[in-house]
Amino acid sequence: MGAEKTDATADHTSKGEFSDVSGHDGESLQGPSRYTLQRKLKNRHIAMISIGGVIGTGLFVGTANSLSYGGPIGLLLGYIVMGTIVYCVMISLGEMVAYLPIPGGHIKLAERFVDPAFSFAMGWNYWYDWAIGSEIAAAALLINYWNYTVNDSVWVVICLAVVVAINMLGAGAYGEAEFIFASIKVITITGLIILGIIIDLGGGPNRDRIGFRYWKNPGPFVQYNGIQGAKGRFLGWWAVLIQAAFSFIGTEIVAIAAGEAKNPRHTLPKAIRRVYIRILLFYIGGTLVIGLLVPSNNPLLVLNSGTAQSPFVIAIETAGIRFLPSIINACLLTSAWSNSSSSLYTASRAIHGLAASGNAPKIFLRTTHNGLPYVAVLFTAIFSFLAFMAVSKGAGSVFNWLSDMTSVAGLMTWFGISVTYLRFYKGMQVQGIDRKTLPYYTNLQPYAAWWGVVSTITICFFSGWSVFLEGNWNTATFVTNYVLFITWPILYFGARLYYGTKPIAAADMDFKRDIAEIVADSYEEPPPKNKMEAFWQWLM
């Protein structure tokens, strides 16, 4: 079953680098049996992770900055454009991962279809993307809504303890916790959108019918940094894009979870097909409502103040609804916990995948008998202590810095996924494989992948443009926007030079390895016994 190694891979094998942990095909991706991950994530886990798993502080809190930067129309258009990018990236990833749901996800796919050095750069970028603790800083910011007198370090410690505990209980426990957390998030955002529409139409206690008032005054766009005319409005819209990316980052978690998903060829295509629901209903619907309810010049939208609030909470307080803001804030706090848990899960599996490729020390392959990569989890958890920067610099500022870094790293991951798909697509063409026979495919390719490549690299290149405006220089902002963008090519070309790798030719790409094991793990879902089961099967 195993295909012969390409010349590039063979070169590294001779040096002991970028090689499989074991020569046996059935163990090549995960190492010997004592190191293997186990498929413990059920259909409902994957479904909820894909629909609501990464709806979090980017949408609930980060949109505060975006609204103040771009105004209601700038906010909405920014999320629409970013939504098209996300959709294109996800259908590209979905086609690959539904066919090859392997541990390491897109990191291992890049090794197989692009270049081992590309996988090296992509993997370490992805690990760092999820290892930094932006969501924990956001949790401290949310708790400050109730009590600003307690030192933020207390909240950081409590959040870290919950997150590490969930992940140390294994993939099954993570899946259950994420199912509960994601359910709360989906119910919360759906309820907030409905409540927002009611408030906008004058259904709140103050009976104030808002309508499109704030689209007229202070206006549909913001003149960014006081720059007048179309230029100022364009720059305000562009400023929204990098924060919008932060809100969408994590849609690709499904690929990392694929290696631990039960019946992956059934659950993953179903999850990918529902990406548009999250984009249209939650993100586009949510930003539309936010733009209707809160004026872009509201001072509480400025996260650097340290006392910033979610735009939803601001709107509910303004409408005069008592007690509900605290309930909503509590739901948003569980969202921050959920995303922090997802971050640790994803980063630990990413470094496990790196170790499986020989791109990280093999100690990260170690698992318990239940399949928990405990070394990877504990090592990654150490980097969550970056959230303690919130103690000295303020939770709002730290959240902005870390979210900028996460956004750029995430966009570079999407760039890598799109490049990997283009090579995957080329390999299919050259080897005469009909894409219509795959578990999931779309007719939008390869144009969707090209949009992913061009858009992500462009946004990254101009992500820190605001620091170059006169009198606007900020070293921290410059570093957080560009350090990972610069690091990517250094990692890639450095690995190519050091290990002597070269891109894998389309004719040499391996589309057969691991297929037998994947097919063996797939099965037909039992038919529903009643209408309730039929509804649940459709929903999940």
Disulfide bonds with the S-S distance in Angstrom:
none
